[in-house]
């Protein structure tokens, strides 16, 4: 059978081979763009992580510049304030900073005997509202919706660490 002829005056479209070549070029371009984007994102993430680890070392592990709680021996409220200040200045992805916050708070709590404080709060640490009033007083002073949201999250996380630190053991 003969191929149908194109009516005069009309231009025929690309052949099957031409369409396949165009499709391959489009896929290659998309692949190159995705590769470049992944490289840029990966580099930015790596750089952010390097900044985060440098911040951790400089603020928590440098013997020439020890954390405030090693120098001053802070009370529990001072530890809360110092931990909040630490995370506020923390560079990098927030989940990295937030995952380090319990360790930061525990480091501060470990610098002094907290038995008297833990005895004073007693079973209040078992309540999910433990620290709510203290946190409210702190984050009500913060301007900005998102800053206040993060302050609530960080403060409540810190008070859960205190609750775990003071929780009665042995059932």
C-alpha positions in Angstrom: 0.0 0.0 0.0 1.1 3.5 -0.8 1.5 6.1 1.9 -1.2 8.7 2.0 -0.1 11.8 0.3 -0.2 15.1 2.0 -2.6 17.5 0.4 -0.9 20.3 -1.4 -0.3 23.5 0.7 0.1 21.6 4.0 3.4 20.9 5.7 4.0 17.4 7.0 4.9 17.0 10.7 8.0 15.5 12.1 8.7 11.9 11.4 8.8 9.2 14.1 12.6 9.3 14.2 12.5 13.1 14.6 9.9 12.9 17.4 12.1 10.2 19.2 15.2 12.5 18.9 13.2 15.4 20.4 12.0 13.3 23.2 15.5 12.1 24.0 16.8 15.7 24.0 14.1 16.8 26.4 14.9 13.9 28.7 18.6 14.7 28.6 17.9 18.4 29.4 15.6 17.5 32.3 18.2 15.1 33.6 21.0 17.7 33.4 18.8 20.3 35.2 17.9 17.8 37.9 21.6 16.9 38.4 22.6 20.5 38.7 19.8 21.2 41.2 20.8 18.2 43.3 24.4 19.2 43.3 23.5 22.8 44.4 21.2 21.5 47.1 23.7 18.9 48.3 26.4 21.5 48.5 24.2 23.9 50.4 23.2 21.2 52.8 26.8 20.1 53.3 27.9 23.7 53.9 25.0 24.2 56.4 26.0 21.0 58.2 29.6 22.2 58.4 28.4 25.5 59.9 26.3 23.6 62.4 29.1 21.3 63.6 31.5 24.2 63.8 28.9 26.0 66.0 28.5 23.0 68.2 32.2 22.6 68.7 32.7 26.4 69.3 29.9 26.7 71.8 29.9 23.4 73.6 33.3 21.8 73.2 35.9 24.6 73.1 37.9 24.5 76.3 39.1 28.1 75.8 35.5 29.3 75.5 33.4 27.0 77.7 29.6 27.3 77.8 28.0 29.8 80.2 26.8 27.0 82.5 30.4 25.8 83.1 31.6 29.3 84.0 28.6 30.6 86.0 26.9 27.5 87.4 23.4 28.4 86.4 20.2 27.6 88.1 17.4 25.8 86.2 15.9 29.0 84.8 19.4 30.1 83.8 19.8 26.8 82.0 16.5 27.3 80.2 17.6 30.8 79.1 21.0 29.6 78.0 19.6 26.7 76.0 17.1 28.9 74.3 19.8 31.4 73.5 22.0 28.5 72.1 19.3 27.3 69.8 18.3 30.8 68.7 21.8 31.3 67.4 22.2 27.8 66.0 22.8 27.8 62.2 21.8 25.2 59.8 18.7 23.1 59.5 16.4 23.5 62.5 16.0 19.7 63.0 19.8 19.4 63.6 19.6 22.1 66.2 16.4 20.8 67.8 17.9 17.3 68.0 20.9 18.7 69.9 18.8 20.8 72.3 18.2 18.0 74.9 21.9 17.3 75.1 22.6 21.0 75.5 20.0 21.3 78.3 21.3 18.1 80.0 24.9 19.4 79.9 23.7 22.5 81.7 21.6 20.5 84.3 24.6 18.2 85.0 26.8 21.1 86.1 25.1 21.3 89.5 23.1 19.2 91.9 19.5 19.7 91.0 18.0 17.6 93.8 16.5 20.6 95.6 14.9 21.8 92.4 13.5 18.4 91.5 12.2 18.0 95.0 10.5 21.4 94.8 8.6 20.5 91.5 7.8 17.0 92.8 5.2 15.1 90.7 4.5 18.2 88.6 7.0 16.8 86.1 4.6 14.0 85.3 2.1 16.5 83.9 2.0 17.5 80.2 1.5 21.1 81.4 4.8 21.1 83.3 6.7 24.3 82.3 3.7 25.7 80.5 3.5 28.9 82.6 7.2 29.4 82.5 7.2 29.0 78.7 4.2 31.3 78.3 6.0 34.1 80.1 9.0 33.7 77.8 7.3 33.5 74.4 4.6 36.1 75.1 7.4 38.7 74.9 8.5 37.5 71.4 7.3 39.4 68.3 6.4 37.6 65.2 4.2 34.6 64.6 6.8 32.2 63.4 9.4 33.3 66.0 6.8 32.7 68.7 5.9 29.3 67.3 9.5 28.2 67.4 10.0 29.6 70.9 7.0 27.6 72.1 8.4 24.4 70.5 11.9 24.9 71.9 10.7 25.9 75.4 8.4 22.9 75.7 11.1 20.6 74.5 13.4 22.0 77.2 10.9 21.5 79.9 10.3 17.9 78.8 14.1 17.4 79.2 13.8 18.9 82.8 10.9 16.6 83.4 12.9 13.6 82.3 15.8 14.8 84.4 13.7 15.1 87.6 11.3 12.2 87.0 11.2 9.8 89.9 12.8 6.5 89.0 11.9 3.1 90.1 8.2 3.2 89.3 
